[in-house]
């Protein structure tokens, strides 16, 4: 930004500032560019925040859906009597049970809660 104050002199009673009138439009332009850059940066951050918020909300909805699926699958596996099922069905149920057992206890509880089920000992 150009120097607006071309000289300063001190008299006995007051200080006098002389402003360079030719530098004033350049200073205004420079200030306007600085404001625009800051505004655009804030707008970019705002847009990024909005996009991240939307993505987060989408992921939370997907998580809720997956918890319902996992909870329903856990309930189904718990109720199956493998002696009455064809071998291919038992293999599929075993694969499903193996992956359900990989869930953390907290996630499994969330999944069961989402379908209003619980683990009985």
N, C-alpha and C positions, 0 to 999 in steps of 0.2 A: 504494500500500500504506500503511495507516495506520502512524503512528509508535507502535511498541511501547514505546519508552522514554520515559516521560513526564517524567522528570527525572533528573538525574545530579548527585551531590554528591561532593565530594572531602573526605575526612577526613584526618587526619594519617597514618594507617596504610593506608587502603584506599579504593577508589572503590566507591560503592554505586549500583547501577542499580535503578530502580523500574520494573517492567513493568506497563503498563496492561492488566489482565486482560480488560477489555471489548473491547479492540482485537485480542486474540489470535485469536478466531474469524474475524474479518474478514480478518486477515492470512493465516490458514490458507486461507480461501476464495480470497483473491486469489492466493496461491501455487499453489493447485490449478488455478485458471483459467489461470495463466501456464504451468504444466506441461502442461495439456491443449492449449493453443494451440501450444506447441512440439512436442508429440507429434503433433498433427494435421498441422502443417506438415511434420514429418519423414516422416509417413506419406504425405502428398500427394507429396512429392518422391520417395519410394520407389516409389509407384505410377507416377509419371511416368517414372522411370528404367526400371521394368519394361516399360512400354508402349513406350518408345523402343528398348529392347533387343530386344523382340519384333519391332518394325517393322524395325529394322536387320537382324536375322537373316532376315526375310522378303525384304528387298531383296537381301541377299547370295545367297540361294537363287535368286531371280529372275535376278540377274546371271549366275550360273553357268549357268542354263538358256539365257539369251540368248547367252552365249559359245559354248555347244555349238551352238546354231542358227547363229550367225554363222560358226563354224569349219566346220561341215558345208556351209554355203552357199558359203563361199570355196573349199573343196575341190571342190565340184560345178562351180563356174564355171571353175576352173582346168582341169578335165578335159573341158569341153565343146568340141566341134568345131562352130562356128557354121554351117559350110557344110552340115551334114547336118540342120539344124533348120528348122522352119517359121518364117516371119518373126515371128509373134506370140510364139513361144517365145524367139527371139533378142532381141526387145524387152524381154521380161520379164527375161531373163538380164542384159541391159545395165543395166536399172534396178537389179537386185540388185547387180551388180558396181560400179555407181556409188556406191551406198550403202555397200557394204563398203569401198570406197576412202576413204570419209569417216572411217573409224575411225582413231584414233591408232595409231601403230606398236605401241605397248605393248599396246593392247587387241586389235589384230589378232593379235599373238603369243600373247596369253592365249587368244583364241578358237581358234587353230590348235592350241595345246597341249592344249586341253580335248578335242579329237578326235584327238589324237596325230598331227597333221599338221605339216608344216613347209614353208617357202618355199624352193624350189630355184631357183637362178639358171641 
